[in-house]
Amino acid sequence: MREQRIRRGELTAVGHRVVHGRPKYSEPQRITTEMVEELYQLQPFDPEHLSEEILLTEAFHRRFPNLPQVACFDTAFHHDLPRVARLLPIPRRYEAQGVRRYGFHGLSYAFLIEELERLAGPQAARGRVILAHCFRLTKTH
């Protein structure tokens, strides 16, 4: 497969799915230097995904410094869970330190429900639904 390069002027913006935004980022937002610094602090929560996404935002910024980049946070999908649903079965003192249940893959599930509604109608999308979120298995040997 031949690599294709993106030239200046071909893009109008870049959208990123960012796995973790903690409670602070509950809406899509334009990526700023301050946000990237905060995301670096969140890397331990998901080093596999978040580290790569940060590097990608920085690479786009180096190549296209004036191109708007927007982050959509997976944790935002479950931002408004009722308190009882957010709590983990751990001592309450951890809640005071910011430990809570986060929902992940919310953006993917929201898209799947929208597509189900588009293809099968609102009644199907609001009924009992099983969604399978697939992941890639890699060969280790």
A tleap script that builds the chain and sets N, CA, C and O, in Angstrom:
source leaprc.protein.ff14SB
mol = sequence {
  NMET ARG GLU GLN ARG ILE ARG ARG GLY GLU
  LEU THR ALA VAL GLY HIE ARG VAL VAL HIE
  GLY ARG PRO LYS TYR SER GLU PRO GLN ARG
  ILE THR THR GLU MET VAL GLU GLU LEU TYR
  GLN LEU GLN PRO PHE ASP PRO GLU HIE LEU
  SER GLU GLU ILE LEU LEU THR GLU ALA PHE
  HIE ARG ARG PHE PRO ASN LEU PRO GLN VAL
  ALA CYS PHE ASP THR ALA PHE HIE HIE ASP
  LEU PRO ARG VAL ALA ARG LEU LEU PRO ILE
  PRO ARG ARG TYR GLU ALA GLN GLY VAL ARG
  ARG TYR GLY PHE HIE GLY LEU SER TYR ALA
  PHE LEU ILE GLU GLU LEU GLU ARG LEU ALA
  GLY PRO GLN ALA ALA ARG GLY ARG VAL ILE
  LEU ALA HIE CYS PHE ARG LEU THR LYS THR
  CHIE
}
set mol.1.N position { 0.836 -1.171 0.000 }
set mol.1.CA position { 0.000 0.000 0.000 }
set mol.1.C position { 0.885 1.240 0.000 }
set mol.1.O position { 1.846 1.326 0.765 }
set mol.2.N position { 0.561 2.181 -0.847 }
set mol.2.CA position { 1.329 3.411 -0.981 }
set mol.2.C position { 0.880 4.432 0.057 }
set mol.2.O position { -0.315 4.676 0.221 }
set mol.3.N position { 1.838 5.025 0.752 }
set mol.3.CA position { 1.541 6.051 1.753 }
set mol.3.C position { 1.096 7.323 1.052 }
set mol.3.O position { 1.709 7.753 0.075 }
set mol.4.N position { 0.031 7.917 1.557 }
set mol.4.CA position { -0.432 9.199 1.040 }
set mol.4.C position { -0.213 10.258 2.095 }
set mol.4.O position { -0.536 10.062 3.266 }
set mol.5.N position { 0.331 11.370 1.677 }
set mol.5.CA position { 0.587 12.460 2.608 }
set mol.5.C position { -0.553 13.466 2.546 }
set mol.5.O position { -1.130 13.717 1.488 }
set mol.6.N position { -0.859 14.025 3.689 }
set mol.6.CA position { -1.858 15.085 3.774 }
set mol.6.C position { -1.128 16.410 3.607 }
set mol.6.O position { -0.137 16.680 4.285 }
set mol.7.N position { -1.628 17.223 2.701 }
set mol.7.CA position { -0.995 18.521 2.450 }
set mol.7.C position { -1.749 19.620 3.202 }
set mol.7.O position { -2.932 19.491 3.519 }
set mol.8.N position { -1.023 20.699 3.472 }
set mol.8.CA position { -1.642 21.858 4.123 }
set mol.8.C position { -2.844 22.300 3.297 }
set mol.8.O position { -2.805 22.292 2.067 }
set mol.9.N position { -3.898 22.681 3.981 }
set mol.9.CA position { -5.102 23.154 3.300 }
set mol.9.C position { -6.110 22.059 3.007 }
set mol.9.O position { -7.257 22.359 2.674 }
set mol.10.N position { -5.714 20.786 3.123 }
set mol.10.CA position { -6.644 19.693 2.838 }
set mol.10.C position { -7.543 19.358 4.024 }
set mol.10.O position { -8.619 18.786 3.847 }
set mol.11.N position { -7.116 19.706 5.210 }
set mol.11.CA position { -7.901 19.423 6.405 }
set mol.11.C position { -8.492 20.710 6.969 }
set mol.11.O position { -7.896 21.783 6.874 }
set mol.12.N position { -9.677 20.576 7.556 }
set mol.12.CA position { -10.272 21.736 8.230 }
set mol.12.C position { -10.242 21.566 9.749 }
set mol.12.O position { -10.294 22.556 10.479 }
set mol.13.N position { -10.158 20.328 10.231 }
set mol.13.CA position { -10.093 20.057 11.668 }
set mol.13.C position { -9.777 18.585 11.867 }
set mol.13.O position { -9.874 17.786 10.935 }
set mol.14.N position { -9.399 18.232 13.089 }
set mol.14.CA position { -9.157 16.841 13.459 }
set mol.14.C position { -9.923 16.560 14.744 }
set mol.14.O position { -9.849 17.332 15.700 }
set mol.15.N position { -10.660 15.452 14.763 }
set mol.15.CA position { -11.368 15.015 15.955 }
set mol.15.C position { -10.665 13.810 16.552 }
set mol.15.O position { -10.247 12.910 15.824 }
set mol.16.N position { -10.534 13.788 17.860 }
set mol.16.CA position { -9.856 12.697 18.558 }
set mol.16.C position { -10.793 12.066 19.575 }
set mol.16.O position { -11.480 12.772 20.313 }
set mol.17.N position { -10.823 10.768 19.615 }
set mol.17.CA position { -11.478 10.055 20.705 }
set mol.17.C position { -10.422 9.907 21.785 }
set mol.17.O position { -9.392 9.268 21.569 }
set mol.18.N position { -10.670 10.491 22.939 }
set mol.18.CA position { -9.721 10.427 24.047 }
set mol.18.C position { -10.378 9.610 25.148 }
set mol.18.O position { -11.501 9.894 25.565 }
set mol.19.N position { -9.671 8.602 25.608 }
set mol.19.CA position { -10.271 7.630 26.511 }
set mol.19.C position { -10.648 8.211 27.865 }
set mol.19.O position { -11.688 7.848 28.414 }
set mol.20.N position { -9.836 9.101 28.418 }
set mol.20.CA position { -10.077 9.525 29.794 }
set mol.20.C position { -10.007 11.034 29.929 }
set mol.20.O position { -9.006 11.652 29.566 }
set mol.21.N position { -11.077 11.627 30.455 }
set mol.21.CA position { -11.081 13.057 30.706 }
set mol.21.C position { -11.421 13.396 32.136 }
set mol.21.O position { -11.606 14.558 32.495 }
set mol.22.N position { -11.503 12.319 32.975 }
set mol.22.CA position { -11.928 12.485 34.372 }
set mol.22.C position { -13.181 13.338 34.392 }
set mol.22.O position { -13.765 13.570 33.334 }
set mol.23.N position { -13.614 13.808 35.530 }
set mol.23.CA position { -14.861 14.586 35.545 }
set mol.23.C position { -14.742 15.946 34.862 }
set mol.23.O position { -15.749 16.502 34.424 }
set mol.24.N position { -13.541 16.484 34.764 }
set mol.24.CA position { -13.371 17.836 34.226 }
set mol.24.C position { -13.873 17.967 32.792 }
set mol.24.O position { -14.532 18.951 32.456 }
set mol.25.N position { -13.571 16.995 31.951 }
set mol.25.CA position { -13.918 17.098 30.536 }
set mol.25.C position { -15.158 16.260 30.256 }
set mol.25.O position { -15.084 15.047 30.056 }
set mol.26.N position { -16.295 16.938 30.248 }
set mol.26.CA position { -17.550 16.234 30.023 }
set mol.26.C position { -18.201 16.623 28.700 }
set mol.26.O position { -19.282 16.132 28.376 }
set mol.27.N position { -17.572 17.476 27.954 }
set mol.27.CA position { -18.063 17.903 26.643 }
set mol.27.C position { -16.892 17.911 25.664 }
set mol.27.O position { -15.743 18.066 26.079 }
set mol.28.N position { -17.168 17.747 24.368 }
set mol.28.CA position { -16.080 17.899 23.392 }
set mol.28.C position { -15.468 19.289 23.522 }
set mol.28.O position { -16.178 20.276 23.715 }
set mol.29.N position { -14.152 19.353 23.416 }
set mol.29.CA position { -13.459 20.626 23.573 }
set mol.29.C position { -12.285 20.713 22.611 }
set mol.29.O position { -11.694 19.710 22.210 }
set mol.30.N position { -11.976 21.943 22.262 }
set mol.30.CA position { -10.791 22.182 21.447 }
set mol.30.C position { -9.556 21.864 22.283 }
set mol.30.O position { -9.483 22.230 23.457 }
set mol.31.N position { -8.600 21.189 21.683 }
set mol.31.CA position { -7.388 20.783 22.391 }
set mol.31.C position { -6.464 21.983 22.532 }
set mol.31.O position { -6.169 22.689 21.567 }
set mol.32.N position { -6.016 22.188 23.764 }
set mol.32.CA position { -5.096 23.285 24.073 }
set mol.32.C position { -3.832 22.688 24.695 }
set mol.32.O position { -3.796 21.515 25.064 }
set mol.33.N position { -2.816 23.512 24.798 }
set mol.33.CA position { -1.582 23.087 25.459 }
set mol.33.C position { -1.859 22.680 26.897 }
set mol.33.O position { -1.301 21.698 27.386 }
set mol.34.N position { -2.721 23.434 27.578 }
set mol.34.CA position { -3.062 23.123 28.964 }
set mol.34.C position { -3.755 21.764 29.063 }
set mol.34.O position { -3.478 20.986 29.976 }
set mol.35.N position { -4.657 21.484 28.121 }
set mol.35.CA position { -5.342 20.198 28.139 }
set mol.35.C position { -4.354 19.062 27.950 }
set mol.35.O position { -4.434 18.054 28.651 }
set mol.36.N position { -3.434 19.204 27.026 }
set mol.36.CA position { -2.444 18.152 26.786 }
set mol.36.C position { -1.610 17.918 28.034 }
set mol.36.O position { -1.315 16.772 28.373 }
set mol.37.N position { -1.224 18.988 28.727 }
set mol.37.CA position { -0.474 18.840 29.982 }
set mol.37.C position { -1.291 18.050 31.007 }
set mol.37.O position { -0.747 17.199 31.709 }
set mol.38.N position { -2.583 18.326 31.094 }
set mol.38.CA position { -3.449 17.591 32.017 }
set mol.38.C position { -3.588 16.121 31.590 }
set mol.38.O position { -3.621 15.223 32.431 }
set mol.39.N position { -3.666 15.893 30.294 }
set mol.39.CA position { -3.782 14.517 29.810 }
set mol.39.C position { -2.532 13.707 30.143 }
set mol.39.O position { -2.620 12.516 30.442 }
set mol.40.N position { -1.372 14.353 30.091 }
set mol.40.CA position { -0.146 13.658 30.494 }
set mol.40.C position { -0.262 13.160 31.936 }
set mol.40.O position { 0.223 12.077 32.263 }
set mol.41.N position { -0.902 13.951 32.793 }
set mol.41.CA position { -1.083 13.541 34.193 }
set mol.41.C position { -2.034 12.353 34.322 }
set mol.41.O position { -1.964 11.607 35.299 }
set mol.42.N position { -2.916 12.173 33.346 }
set mol.42.CA position { -3.894 11.077 33.386 }
set mol.42.C position { -3.386 9.783 32.752 }
set mol.42.O position { -4.065 8.758 32.811 }
set mol.43.N position { -2.202 9.821 32.148 }
set mol.43.CA position { -1.684 8.631 31.458 }
set mol.43.C position { -1.699 7.354 32.289 }
set mol.43.O position { -1.990 6.292 31.737 }
set mol.44.N position { -1.401 7.400 33.585 }
set mol.44.CA position { -1.409 6.150 34.357 }
set mol.44.C position { -2.774 5.449 34.374 }
set mol.44.O position { -2.842 4.242 34.606 }
set mol.45.N position { -3.859 6.194 34.130 }
set mol.45.CA position { -5.183 5.579 34.130 }
set mol.45.C position { -5.401 4.688 32.909 }
set mol.45.O position { -6.174 3.733 32.974 }
set mol.46.N position { -4.738 4.986 31.810 }
set mol.46.CA position { -4.834 4.151 30.608 }
set mol.46.C position { -3.614 4.399 29.732 }
set mol.46.O position { -3.703 5.083 28.712 }
set mol.47.N position { -2.471 3.841 30.134 }
set mol.47.CA position { -1.232 4.117 29.395 }
set mol.47.C position { -1.246 3.584 27.963 }
set mol.47.O position { -0.555 4.126 27.100 }
set mol.48.N position { -2.007 2.549 27.702 }
set mol.48.CA position { -2.017 1.966 26.355 }
set mol.48.C position { -2.687 2.882 25.332 }
set mol.48.O position { -2.190 3.035 24.216 }
set mol.49.N position { -3.810 3.488 25.709 }
set mol.49.CA position { -4.540 4.316 24.759 }
set mol.49.C position { -4.181 5.797 24.857 }
set mol.49.O position { -3.949 6.454 23.843 }
set mol.50.N position { -4.138 6.309 26.070 }
set mol.50.CA position { -3.982 7.745 26.252 }
set mol.50.C position { -2.617 8.251 25.775 }
set mol.50.O position { -2.529 9.325 25.180 }
set mol.51.N position { -1.578 7.498 26.027 }
set mol.51.CA position { -0.236 7.916 25.589 }
set mol.51.C position { -0.178 8.103 24.080 }
set mol.51.O position { 0.359 9.093 23.584 }
set mol.52.N position { -0.738 7.140 23.357 }
set mol.52.CA position { -0.716 7.212 21.889 }
set mol.52.C position { -1.564 8.375 21.377 }
set mol.52.O position { -1.188 9.038 20.411 }
set mol.53.N position { -2.690 8.621 22.010 }
set mol.53.CA position { -3.548 9.712 21.565 }
set mol.53.C position { -2.870 11.066 21.794 }
set mol.53.O position { -2.969 11.961 20.955 }
set mol.54.N position { -2.194 11.212 22.911 }
set mol.54.CA position { -1.461 12.461 23.176 }
set mol.54.C position { -0.393 12.667 22.108 }
set mol.54.O position { -0.254 13.766 21.571 }
set mol.55.N position { 0.357 11.622 21.802 }
set mol.55.CA position { 1.387 11.726 20.766 }
set mol.55.C position { 0.787 12.111 19.416 }
set mol.55.O position { 1.380 12.883 18.662 }
set mol.56.N position { -0.385 11.571 19.118 }
set mol.56.CA position { -1.040 11.893 17.855 }
set mol.56.C position { -1.462 13.364 17.805 }
set mol.56.O position { -1.285 14.021 16.779 }
set mol.57.N position { -2.013 13.882 18.895 }
set mol.57.CA position { -2.397 15.308 18.910 }
set mol.57.C position { -1.165 16.189 18.726 }
set mol.57.O position { -1.212 17.200 18.024 }
set mol.58.N position { -0.070 15.801 19.358 }
set mol.58.CA position { 1.156 16.594 19.236 }
set mol.58.C position { 1.727 16.524 17.819 }
set mol.58.O position { 2.232 17.521 17.304 }
set mol.59.N position { 1.649 15.368 17.196 }
set mol.59.CA position { 2.147 15.226 15.821 }
set mol.59.C position { 1.329 16.097 14.868 }
set mol.59.O position { 1.894 16.763 14.001 }
set mol.60.N position { 0.009 16.098 15.019 }
set mol.60.CA position { -0.818 16.966 14.181 }
set mol.60.C position { -0.492 18.425 14.431 }
set mol.60.O position { -0.447 19.225 13.496 }
set mol.61.N position { -0.265 18.775 15.688 }
set mol.61.CA position { 0.049 20.179 15.998 }
set mol.61.C position { 1.375 20.609 15.371 }
set mol.61.O position { 1.494 21.731 14.878 }
set mol.62.N position { 2.370 19.723 15.387 }
set mol.62.CA position { 3.655 20.056 14.765 }
set mol.62.C position { 3.504 20.239 13.254 }
set mol.62.O position { 4.067 21.168 12.676 }
set mol.63.N position { 2.746 19.355 12.626 }
set mol.63.CA position { 2.605 19.391 11.163 }
set mol.63.C position { 1.645 20.486 10.703 }
set mol.63.O position { 1.866 21.127 9.675 }
set mol.64.N position { 0.573 20.693 11.478 }
set mol.64.CA position { -0.467 21.663 11.132 }
set mol.64.C position { -0.754 22.543 12.360 }
set mol.64.O position { -1.787 22.363 13.005 }
set mol.65.N position { 0.133 23.486 12.694 }
set mol.65.CA position { 0.009 24.224 13.959 }
set mol.65.C position { -1.272 25.042 14.107 }
set mol.65.O position { -1.691 25.303 15.235 }
set mol.66.N position { -1.901 25.449 13.027 }
set mol.66.CA position { -3.118 26.258 13.126 }
set mol.66.C position { -4.397 25.454 12.920 }
set mol.66.O position { -5.488 26.024 12.912 }
set mol.67.N position { -4.280 24.161 12.757 }
set mol.67.CA position { -5.441 23.309 12.520 }
set mol.67.C position { -6.174 23.049 13.835 }
set mol.67.O position { -5.559 22.582 14.793 }
set mol.68.N position { -7.475 23.340 13.901 }
set mol.68.CA position { -8.221 23.045 15.129 }
set mol.68.C position { -8.283 21.539 15.381 }
set mol.68.O position { -8.531 20.752 14.467 }
set mol.69.N position { -8.055 21.157 16.628 }
set mol.69.CA position { -8.193 19.769 17.044 }
set mol.69.C position { -9.190 19.733 18.193 }
set mol.69.O position { -9.129 20.552 19.110 }
set mol.70.N position { -10.100 18.782 18.134 }
set mol.70.CA position { -11.139 18.653 19.151 }
set mol.70.C position { -11.034 17.283 19.788 }
set mol.70.O position { -10.830 16.280 19.104 }
set mol.71.N position { -11.175 17.251 21.106 }
set mol.71.CA position { -11.164 15.994 21.849 }
set mol.71.C position { -12.585 15.666 22.290 }
set mol.71.O position { -13.293 16.508 22.841 }
set mol.72.N position { -12.985 14.425 22.035 }
set mol.72.CA position { -14.244 13.881 22.547 }
set mol.72.C position { -13.857 12.794 23.538 }
set mol.72.O position { -13.138 11.857 23.190 }
set mol.73.N position { -14.329 12.917 24.759 }
set mol.73.CA position { -13.879 12.058 25.844 }
set mol.73.C position { -14.840 10.906 26.086 }
set mol.73.O position { -16.043 11.107 26.259 }
set mol.74.N position { -14.295 9.699 26.095 }
set mol.74.CA position { -15.104 8.523 26.357 }
set mol.74.C position { -15.778 8.587 27.722 }
set mol.74.O position { -16.921 8.156 27.870 }
set mol.75.N position { -15.087 9.114 28.707 }
set mol.75.CA position { -15.655 9.186 30.053 }
set mol.75.C position { -16.825 10.166 30.124 }
set mol.75.O position { -17.626 10.090 31.056 }
set mol.76.N position { -16.942 11.076 29.171 }
set mol.76.CA position { -18.041 12.040 29.180 }
set mol.76.C position { -19.387 11.356 28.975 }
set mol.76.O position { -20.408 11.840 29.466 }
set mol.77.N position { -19.400 10.249 28.265 }
set mol.77.CA position { -20.655 9.537 27.993 }
set mol.77.C position { -21.352 9.147 29.288 }
set mol.77.O position { -22.580 9.172 29.360 }
set mol.78.N position { -20.585 8.788 30.311 }
set mol.78.CA position { -21.140 8.357 31.593 }
set mol.78.C position { -20.971 9.425 32.682 }
set mol.78.O position { -21.085 9.128 33.871 }
set mol.79.N position { -20.703 10.646 32.277 }
set mol.79.CA position { -20.426 11.726 33.219 }
set mol.79.C position { -21.567 11.961 34.192 }
set mol.79.O position { -21.332 12.267 35.361 }
set mol.80.N position { -22.794 11.823 33.726 }
set mol.80.CA position { -23.953 12.161 34.547 }
set mol.80.C position { -24.613 10.947 35.198 }
set mol.80.O position { -25.809 10.978 35.487 }
set mol.81.N position { -23.861 9.898 35.428 }
set mol.81.CA position { -24.421 8.744 36.131 }
set mol.81.C position { -24.927 9.179 37.499 }
set mol.81.O position { -24.333 10.053 38.129 }
set mol.82.N position { -26.015 8.579 37.963 }
set mol.82.CA position { -26.438 8.873 39.334 }
set mol.82.C position { -25.339 8.475 40.318 }
set mol.82.O position { -24.547 7.573 40.045 }
set mol.83.N position { -25.299 9.149 41.450 }
set mol.83.CA position { -24.236 8.908 42.427 }
set mol.83.C position { -24.109 7.433 42.772 }
set mol.83.O position { -22.996 6.911 42.839 }
set mol.84.N position { -25.218 6.759 42.990 }
set mol.84.CA position { -25.164 5.343 43.371 }
set mol.84.C position { -24.509 4.491 42.274 }
set mol.84.O position { -23.858 3.490 42.574 }
set mol.85.N position { -24.676 4.878 41.034 }
set mol.85.CA position { -24.058 4.130 39.929 }
set mol.85.C position { -22.578 4.469 39.778 }
set mol.85.O position { -21.810 3.653 39.268 }
set mol.86.N position { -22.165 5.666 40.215 }
set mol.86.CA position { -20.756 6.081 40.115 }
set mol.86.C position { -19.877 5.439 41.172 }
set mol.86.O position { -18.676 5.259 40.971 }
set mol.87.N position { -20.482 5.095 42.297 }
set mol.87.CA position { -19.698 4.617 43.433 }
set mol.87.C position { -19.216 3.189 43.215 }
set mol.87.O position { -19.914 2.341 42.661 }
set mol.88.N position { -18.030 2.972 43.662 }
set mol.88.CA position { -17.454 1.633 43.649 }
set mol.88.C position { -17.618 1.034 45.046 }
set mol.88.O position { -17.762 1.778 46.016 }
set mol.89.N position { -17.599 -0.274 45.164 }
set mol.89.CA position { -17.727 -0.879 46.495 }
set mol.89.C position { -16.409 -0.793 47.277 }
set mol.89.O position { -15.771 -1.801 47.581 }
set mol.90.N position { -16.036 0.434 47.584 }
set mol.90.CA position { -14.801 0.697 48.332 }
set mol.90.C position { -15.120 1.744 49.393 }
set mol.90.O position { -16.173 2.377 49.319 }
set mol.91.N position { -14.249 1.948 50.373 }
set mol.91.CA position { -14.512 2.955 51.404 }
set mol.91.C position { -14.763 4.344 50.803 }
set mol.91.O position { -14.108 4.735 49.837 }
set mol.92.N position { -15.703 5.076 51.376 }
set mol.92.CA position { -16.109 6.403 50.887 }
set mol.92.C position { -14.979 7.422 50.878 }
set mol.92.O position { -15.046 8.398 50.131 }
set mol.93.N position { -13.949 7.223 51.683 }
set mol.93.CA position { -12.857 8.208 51.701 }
set mol.93.C position { -12.189 8.291 50.320 }
set mol.93.O position { -11.621 9.324 49.967 }
set mol.94.N position { -12.257 7.212 49.550 }
set mol.94.CA position { -11.666 7.249 48.211 }
set mol.94.C position { -12.493 8.108 47.256 }
set mol.94.O position { -11.945 8.734 46.349 }
set mol.95.N position { -13.801 8.137 47.458 }
set mol.95.CA position { -14.648 8.992 46.636 }
set mol.95.C position { -14.239 10.452 46.818 }
set mol.95.O position { -14.197 11.209 45.848 }
set mol.96.N position { -13.937 10.850 48.051 }
set mol.96.CA position { -13.507 12.224 48.334 }
set mol.96.C position { -12.203 12.561 47.612 }
set mol.96.O position { -11.907 13.732 47.374 }
set mol.97.N position { -11.426 11.534 47.263 }
set mol.97.CA position { -10.163 11.739 46.550 }
set mol.97.C position { -10.343 11.630 45.036 }
set mol.97.O position { -9.367 11.687 44.287 }
set mol.98.N position { -11.590 11.475 44.586 }
set mol.98.CA position { -11.859 11.458 43.151 }
set mol.98.C position { -11.960 10.087 42.527 }
set mol.98.O position { -12.086 9.978 41.307 }
set mol.99.N position { -11.910 9.034 43.329 }
set mol.99.CA position { -12.030 7.683 42.784 }
set mol.99.C position { -13.507 7.404 42.547 }
set mol.99.O position { -14.318 7.528 43.465 }
set mol.100.N position { -13.856 7.036 41.346 }
set mol.100.CA position { -15.244 6.757 40.988 }
set mol.100.C position { -15.287 5.819 39.802 }
set mol.100.O position { -14.265 5.559 39.166 }
set mol.101.N position { -16.453 5.319 39.509 }
set mol.101.CA position { -16.640 4.455 38.340 }
set mol.101.C position { -16.760 5.346 37.105 }
set mol.101.O position { -17.503 6.328 37.100 }
set mol.102.N position { -16.034 4.993 36.087 }
set mol.102.CA position { -16.137 5.661 34.797 }
set mol.102.C position { -16.640 4.635 33.796 }
set mol.102.O position { -16.333 3.448 33.903 }
set mol.103.N position { -17.400 5.089 32.843 }
set mol.103.CA position { -17.828 4.210 31.765 }
set mol.103.C position { -16.955 4.467 30.557 }
set mol.103.O position { -16.710 5.619 30.197 }
set mol.104.N position { -16.494 3.429 29.942 }
set mol.104.CA position { -15.648 3.584 28.768 }
set mol.104.C position { -16.353 3.070 27.524 }
set mol.104.O position { -17.342 2.343 27.621 }
set mol.105.N position { -15.856 3.437 26.380 }
set mol.105.CA position { -16.412 3.072 25.080 }
set mol.105.C position { -17.786 3.690 24.859 }
set mol.105.O position { -18.529 3.249 23.982 }
set mol.106.N position { -18.129 4.696 25.638 }
set mol.106.CA position { -19.430 5.335 25.511 }
set mol.106.C position { -19.677 5.939 24.149 }
set mol.106.O position { -20.792 5.864 23.633 }
set mol.107.N position { -18.651 6.542 23.551 }
set mol.107.CA position { -18.830 7.132 22.221 }
set mol.107.C position { -19.167 6.062 21.198 }
set mol.107.O position { -19.994 6.285 20.314 }
set mol.108.N position { -18.542 4.918 21.309 }
set mol.108.CA position { -18.816 3.811 20.405 }
set mol.108.C position { -20.245 3.321 20.572 }
set mol.108.O position { -20.949 3.092 19.588 }
set mol.109.N position { -20.672 3.160 21.820 }
set mol.109.CA position { -22.032 2.688 22.074 }
set mol.109.C position { -23.070 3.705 21.621 }
set mol.109.O position { -24.108 3.322 21.081 }
set mol.110.N position { -22.815 4.980 21.829 }
set mol.110.CA position { -23.746 6.012 21.370 }
set mol.110.C position { -23.909 5.934 19.856 }
set mol.110.O position { -25.025 6.028 19.345 }
set mol.111.N position { -22.813 5.765 19.145 }
set mol.111.CA position { -22.874 5.642 17.689 }
set mol.111.C position { -23.668 4.399 17.286 }
set mol.111.O position { -24.494 4.455 16.376 }
set mol.112.N position { -23.414 3.275 17.967 }
set mol.112.CA position { -24.124 2.040 17.622 }
set mol.112.C position { -25.634 2.179 17.828 }
set mol.112.O position { -26.413 1.709 17.000 }
set mol.113.N position { -26.048 2.812 18.911 }
set mol.113.CA position { -27.475 3.019 19.159 }
set mol.113.C position { -28.076 3.948 18.103 }
set mol.113.O position { -29.185 3.708 17.625 }
set mol.114.N position { -27.354 5.000 17.740 }
set mol.114.CA position { -27.846 5.895 16.681 }
set mol.114.C position { -28.010 5.138 15.368 }
set mol.114.O position { -28.995 5.332 14.657 }
set mol.115.N position { -27.053 4.281 15.047 }
set mol.115.CA position { -27.146 3.496 13.817 }
set mol.115.C position { -28.290 2.482 13.885 }
set mol.115.O position { -28.986 2.264 12.894 }
set mol.116.N position { -28.481 1.869 15.043 }
set mol.116.CA position { -29.588 0.932 15.205 }
set mol.116.C position { -30.912 1.661 15.006 }
set mol.116.O position { -31.811 1.151 14.338 }
set mol.117.N position { -31.032 2.844 15.581 }
set mol.117.CA position { -32.262 3.623 15.401 }
set mol.117.C position { -32.465 3.998 13.942 }
set mol.117.O position { -33.583 3.933 13.431 }
set mol.118.N position { -31.399 4.387 13.277 }
set mol.118.CA position { -31.495 4.766 11.858 }
set mol.118.C position { -31.912 3.579 11.002 }
set mol.118.O position { -32.733 3.725 10.097 }
set mol.119.N position { -31.357 2.413 11.280 }
set mol.119.CA position { -31.615 1.236 10.451 }
set mol.119.C position { -32.875 0.462 10.834 }
set mol.119.O position { -33.561 -0.075 9.964 }
set mol.120.N position { -33.184 0.402 12.135 }
set mol.120.CA position { -34.291 -0.449 12.575 }
set mol.120.C position { -35.409 0.325 13.265 }
set mol.120.O position { -36.438 -0.253 13.613 }
set mol.121.N position { -35.218 1.622 13.466 }
set mol.121.CA position { -36.264 2.431 14.070 }
set mol.121.C position { -36.071 2.659 15.555 }
set mol.121.O position { -35.321 1.939 16.214 }
set mol.122.N position { -36.764 3.683 16.083 }
set mol.122.CA position { -36.595 4.059 17.482 }
set mol.122.C position { -37.013 2.966 18.463 }
set mol.122.O position { -36.393 2.813 19.516 }
set mol.123.N position { -38.040 2.216 18.136 }
set mol.123.CA position { -38.496 1.177 19.058 }
set mol.123.C position { -37.404 0.128 19.278 }
set mol.123.O position { -37.205 -0.326 20.405 }
set mol.124.N position { -36.705 -0.257 18.228 }
set mol.124.CA position { -35.618 -1.237 18.359 }
set mol.124.C position { -34.476 -0.673 19.192 }
set mol.124.O position { -33.905 -1.374 20.028 }
set mol.125.N position { -34.145 0.589 18.966 }
set mol.125.CA position { -33.020 1.205 19.679 }
set mol.125.C position { -33.318 1.425 21.154 }
set mol.125.O position { -32.392 1.505 21.962 }
set mol.126.N position { -34.585 1.526 21.519 }
set mol.126.CA position { -34.955 1.751 22.924 }
set mol.126.C position { -35.364 0.459 23.624 }
set mol.126.O position { -35.725 0.472 24.801 }
set mol.127.N position { -35.306 -0.648 22.901 }
set mol.127.CA position { -35.676 -1.931 23.479 }
set mol.127.C position { -34.500 -2.598 24.167 }
set mol.127.O position { -33.501 -1.951 24.483 }
set mol.128.N position { -34.625 -3.874 24.391 }
set mol.128.CA position { -33.532 -4.639 24.999 }
set mol.128.C position { -32.533 -4.954 23.897 }
set mol.128.O position { -32.850 -5.643 22.928 }
set mol.129.N position { -31.333 -4.441 24.060 }
set mol.129.CA position { -30.313 -4.514 23.014 }
set mol.129.C position { -29.034 -5.089 23.594 }
set mol.129.O position { -28.637 -4.750 24.709 }
set mol.130.N position { -28.402 -5.948 22.842 }
set mol.130.CA position { -27.052 -6.411 23.191 }
set mol.130.C position { -26.103 -5.795 22.180 }
set mol.130.O position { -26.264 -5.976 20.973 }
set mol.131.N position { -25.113 -5.067 22.677 }
set mol.131.CA position { -24.086 -4.482 21.816 }
set mol.131.C position { -22.772 -5.187 22.113 }
set mol.131.O position { -22.409 -5.372 23.275 }
set mol.132.N position { -22.075 -5.572 21.086 }
set mol.132.CA position { -20.780 -6.233 21.252 }
set mol.132.C position { -19.690 -5.267 20.822 }
set mol.132.O position { -19.650 -4.834 19.670 }
set mol.133.N position { -18.825 -4.939 21.733 }
set mol.133.CA position { -17.697 -4.051 21.431 }
set mol.133.C position { -16.488 -4.956 21.198 }
set mol.133.O position { -15.932 -5.513 22.145 }
set mol.134.N position { -16.096 -5.096 19.972 }
set mol.134.CA position { -15.003 -6.014 19.624 }
set mol.134.C position { -13.652 -5.356 19.848 }
set mol.134.O position { -13.516 -4.135 19.782 }
set mol.135.N position { -12.689 -6.165 20.105 }
set mol.135.CA position { -11.320 -5.692 20.228 }
set mol.135.C position { -10.427 -6.622 19.430 }
set mol.135.O position { -10.819 -7.733 19.074 }
set mol.136.N position { -9.249 -6.161 19.164 }
set mol.136.CA position { -8.320 -6.905 18.331 }
set mol.136.C position { -7.431 -7.786 19.205 }
set mol.136.O position { -6.837 -7.320 20.178 }
set mol.137.N position { -7.352 -9.025 18.855 }
set mol.137.CA position { -6.424 -9.931 19.525 }
set mol.137.C position { -5.117 -9.942 18.742 }
set mol.137.O position { -5.122 -9.983 17.512 }
set mol.138.N position { -4.016 -9.905 19.449 }
set mol.138.CA position { -2.730 -9.935 18.782 }
set mol.138.C position { -2.008 -11.231 19.119 }
set mol.138.O position { -2.118 -11.760 20.225 }
set mol.139.N position { -1.285 -11.715 18.161 }
set mol.139.CA position { -0.527 -12.928 18.340 }
set mol.139.C position { 0.760 -12.588 19.116 }
set mol.139.O position { 1.473 -11.652 18.753 }
set mol.140.N position { 1.050 -13.339 20.166 }
set mol.140.CA position { 2.198 -13.000 21.003 }
set mol.140.C position { 3.437 -13.810 20.680 }
set mol.140.O position { 4.496 -13.552 21.254 }
set mol.141.N position { 3.348 -14.765 19.797 }
set mol.141.CA position { 4.539 -15.552 19.480 }
set mol.141.C position { 4.756 -15.665 17.998 }
set mol.141.O position { 5.717 -16.296 17.560 }
savepdb mol mol.pdb
quit
